[in-house]
Amino acid sequence: MSLAVRFDDIRKDFGPVRVLHGVSFELAPGRIYGLLGENGAGKSTLMKILAGYEHASSGEVLVDGAPQHFDGSRAAEAAGIVLIHQEFNLAEHLTIAQNMYLGHEKRRGLLLDDAAMRADAKRYLAQVGLSKHPDTKVRDLIVAEKQMVEIAKALSRRARLLIMDEPTASLTPSETERLFALMARLKADGVTIIYISHKLDEVERITDEVIVMRDGRFVARSETAALARQQMANLMVGRELSDMFPDKAPVAADAPVALRVEDLSVPDWVDTLSFEVRAGEVFGFAGLVGAGRTEAFEAIIGLRKRSAGRIEIAGRRADLKSPRDAMRRGLTYLSEDRKGKGLHVSMSLQDNLTLMTLERYAHPLLDLKAGRAALTEAVREFGIRTGDLNSRARMLSGGNQQKLALAKFLQPNPDVIVLDEPTRGVDIGAKRDIYFLIHRLASEGRAVIVISSELIELIGLCHRVAVMRTGKLQATLGLDHLTEEELIAHATGTH
């Protein structure tokens, strides 16, 4: 099973922009490596070169001592190198089994052997702990289940080197534990694992060695046990990084209620949810995957049917029929799925930014100069790192895509902002930027609602946190009770 890799002076250019600058390091077989770096550091590009999705502009990749120039991902997979993408690479209309064997179909003579593929898929799904029938359509899965399908698909390729890009971003703690146990088994079998994550506690726990990249360059490597978590963060950003969360400004006692929800019910998801958020408050929502948090807010803004409930914005009843209706009433919602629902990644940065407020830039023809000025301002204000203002959104790293999405959803100047997993897949430096942006929005008198699976994030940001479990509100905790233990106890029903 063992497989050794060496990167020798790898450079990569996208047009005039160089994203990798002579990267060289090697990977010994049968170890788990944490590959760290801010968004835009070049980690994903380097891994795409290794997995056959991109070609290096110069330099060589050596596998077991021999230079390899894979002409695509299938060639890399044939050599035992499999990449699990951060953004899912699944066909929504196909079944789990069909996705797992797409392009690698089993046959019996001239016909597809559906029974064999279904049986094998069931076996690999059991390995990752996903109890779904192989004939389930992928579009019917929640985000965490799609992640487990991606991992099961990678296992079906019999990987000798497995690249995991933010694999736990959408997993519950129990699913993460199951993944870590699986990784330990694979390592024992001699599989090399490259683990890309911004969750430094996970890197500290699961990896043998840490490799750090910054600005397209290799900057350091160390045995994981020899590095403190703060040292990892400092190496990633190239400076001392402290004070991750801003100080919480108190909410005025007479602050008006910006959003009130009473007895909201969503079929199969939410049962009589009531809460209110005041101007200047950061209000969190905690809960395990499937608790109904996202579905509640999709129903509030008209994306999902609700069976009951009263919604008030700034004291006035609001029966919202669509996200545009919500926007006009001063409420915007940024989905956890930035690629599928937050941005049009095939469109330009400027078109993405101005899409929600086109009437501001059309008189009636589009004022491209005004749009360009707005983009320039957003790039400066939100710290969006791009080499070319004319590029497509898909050319940005994950963290910079998230910053663009935030800028887009703030264009209408809303009074109530709902951020669903705002730092999912975002590096530690960009996380801090987003935390301080949330603080700024609240200090301007807006109400900010943060849905997050990261408990430390909720504790560090929020004035109060509502905890949901199986569609019901379990508790609303104030500052005096915001601890991981309290949040977990209410989310799991052990309080």
Number of C-alpha atoms within 10 A of each C-alpha: 15 16 20 17 20 19 20 17 16 22 21 23 14 10 6 8 11 15 20 27 17 16 19 17 14 13 19 14 19 20 21 26 25 28 24 28 31 27 25 22 23 25 24 21 20 22 21 20 23 28 27 22 18 18 22 20 14 15 17 21 23 17 19 14 11 12 15 16 18 20 13 15 19 18 16 22 21 14 18 19 26 28 25 20 18 19 16 13 12 20 15 14 13 16 19 30 27 23 23 28 18 14 9 13 16 15 13 9 7 6 9 12 13 16 12 15 20 19 13 17 26 20 15 20 25 13 17 19 16 17 11 15 14 22 14 15 18 22 15 12 15 12 18 18 20 21 25 23 26 25 23 24 23 21 20 17 18 17 23 25 30 26 26 23 22 20 23 23 22 22 19 17 13 10 18 16 13 14 20 16 14 15 20 17 12 22 20 12 13 17 25 28 26 23 23 23 24 27 18 18 11 15 23 20 11 18 21 15 21 23 23 22 23 21 20 22 20 20 16 15 18 15 14 20 13 11 14 12 15 13 13 22 23 15 21 27 20 14 10 11 16 10 7 16 17 15 11 15 14 10 16 12 7 8 13 15 17 24 23 19 18 15 16 21 24 24 13 10 17 25 20 16 21 16 15 14 23 24 23 27 29 28 24 27 22 26 27 20 19 17 20 23 27 21 21 22 19 19 22 28 23 17 15 16 16 18 14 14 18 15 21 17 21 17 12 12 13 18 16 19 15 16 18 15 16 21 22 14 17 17 26 24 23 22 21 21 16 22 18 11 12 20 26 18 18 12 15 16 28 23 20 22 25 22 16 16 15 15 12 16 17 13 9 9 8 13 13 13 10 14 19 18 12 18 23 14 13 20 19 11 12 18 15 21 18 17 13 12 15 13 15 17 25 17 17 22 21 24 25 24 24 28 25 28 25 24 22 25 26 20 18 17 16 21 24 30 25 22 22 23 21 25 25 22 25 25 25 23 19 21 22 19 16 22 18 17 16 24 23 15 20 24 18 12 19 23 27 27 24 24 25 23 22 17 20 12 19 24 20 16 24 23 21 22 26 21 25 26 21 20 22 18 24 20 16 19 19 14 11 8 14 20 16 13 12 15 26 17 14 21 22 15 12 8 11
